[in-house]
Amino acid sequence: MAVAMAVDALLGWPAPLFARIGHPVTWLGRLITTVDTAWNRPSDPPAFRRAAGVAGALVVIAVSAALGWVLQSVLALGWIQFVLVGILAWPLVALRSLDDHVAAVASPLQAGDIAGAREAVSRIVGRDPATLDEAGIARAAIESLAENASDGIVAPVFWGALFGLPGIFGYKAINTLDSMIGHRSERHEAFGWAAARIDDVANFIPARLTGFLFVLLAPRRAEALSCMTRDARRHRSPNAGWPEAAMAGALGVRLSGPRIYHGSITNEPWLNEGARDPLAADISQGLTVYRRAMLLLAGLLAILSFA
């Protein structure tokens, strides 16, 4: 997993490679879409659709983990296996991509280009960008940075460190299932129930680990720890509140709060209520905390591998 993080930090997922073969997550997306189309029938009763969703999620996860097991089982043992497993795991670690997308919001916002910043932030969050001022854009970018550090890097690396390719392949299937069908829409309220619950379980430890990594590298360590332990449970998600609250305390800003999705206001509680609103400079500071935390994680993995 340390190798995977290093390769991704250096290369990301090159655009020419994506144009030529796509990305493993897009391949997973096609499998999930196939299962959703075939098994999620609106004419079926909700209980049947929920059962079909359980079966569908387990099939996708099992196929992904089995593929990882087959690939890992045919690799030579020793140091060459570490390198090859790392290279195969590399596409599933979004270290560089997350940094690039959040930095793309910070640059225009610091230059006073609100329209450019809104366009950039619309690529990483679902809220209506036209309603966001500087504080709203900065808040959305920092929240996305904190949450996706857990879902996109720490969680896949955690499961990969425990179980190798089956662990990281299986986790990525879980996370992609949740992204595609684990939401409360009319179509997926029942069918996506299992995907959302499995994702909650899979991210329970990684989310808290991410929060503590942010605390350790925070410029305001005591405030980060206090905010995380106090406010994490106020978040609508059982997991996302941990890294987000830690980042809010680390930067001395308030996150979450009311936001607009598709013209409707969603009243979310504040994390670090009473603190100031974030500005463009806080995105850059958040990126610094994130980079240091990921470097610490990679270093810990390297130490464990030698030990």
C-alpha positions, 0 to 999 in steps of 0.5 A, a space after each residue: 500500500 505504501 508503494 501504491 501511495 507513492 506511485 499515485 502521488 507521482 503519476 496520478 491516473 494519467 489522462 491518456 491512460 484514462 482515455 485509452 482504457 478508462 479506470 477500474 472504478 468506471 469498470 466497477 460502475 458498469 458492473 453495478 449498472 448491469 446489476 441495478 438494471 437487471 435486479 432492481 425492478 420498480 414493479 417488485 415490492 420494497 421488501 423484494 427489492 431490498 433483498 435483491 439489493 443485498 444479493 446484488 451488493 454481495 455479488 459485486 463485492 465478491 467478484 471484486 475481491 475474488 479478482 484481487 485474490 486471483 491476481 495476488 495468488 499468481 504473483 511471485 513471492 518476496 519483494 517483487 510481490 510487494 511492488 507488483 501488488 502496489 502497482 495493481 493497487 495504485 489506481 484505487 488510491 485517489 491521492 493525487 486526484 483529490 489533491 488536484 481537484 481541491 487545489 483547482 478550487 483554491 487557485 481561482 478563489 485566491 485570485 478572486 475568480 468566483 465563477 471559476 471557483 464555482 465551476 471547479 467545486 461543482 466537480 467535487 460536490 453535489 450542492 448548487 454552486 451558483 448559491 455559493 459565495 467565497 465562504 461556501 466554496 471554501 467550505 465545500 472544498 474543505 469538506 470534500 477534502 476531509 471526507 474523501 481523504 478517508 473514503 479515497 485514500 485511508 480506507 482503501 489503504 487500510 483494507 489493502 494493508 490488512 488483506 492485500 488486493 482482495 481487501 482494496 478491490 473489495 473496499 472499492 466495490 463497496 465504496 462505488 456501490 454506495 456512491 451509485 446506489 446507496 442514496 435515498 432516491 425513489 429508485 434506490 431507497 430499498 435496493 441501495 439499503 445494503 450498499 449504504 449500510 455496508 459502506 458505513 461498516 467498512 468506513 467505521 475505522 478508516 474515518 476515525 483513523 483519518 480524523 486522528 491523522 489530521 489531529 496529529 498534523 494540525 496547526 491547532 492540535 488541541 482544537 482539532 481533537 476537541 472539535 472532533 470528539 465533540 462534534 463528529 457525532 453531530 454529522 448526518 453521516 456516522 463516519 464523515 463527521 470524524 475527518 470533517 470535524 477534525 479538519 474544522 478544528 485544525 483550521 479554526 473554521 466552521 464546516 457543514 451547516 445549511 446548504 442547497 441541493 437541487 433548489 432545496 435547503 438542507 439544514 445540517 448542523 454546524 461543525 465547530 459552531 462559533 468559529 469563523 467562516 473559511 476563506 480561500 487561504 484555508 483551502 491551502 492550509 487544509 491541503 497542507 494538513 492533508 499532505 502531511 497526514 498522507 505522508 505520515 500514513 505512507 511512512 507508517 506503512 513503510 515502517 510496518 512493512 520493514 518490521 
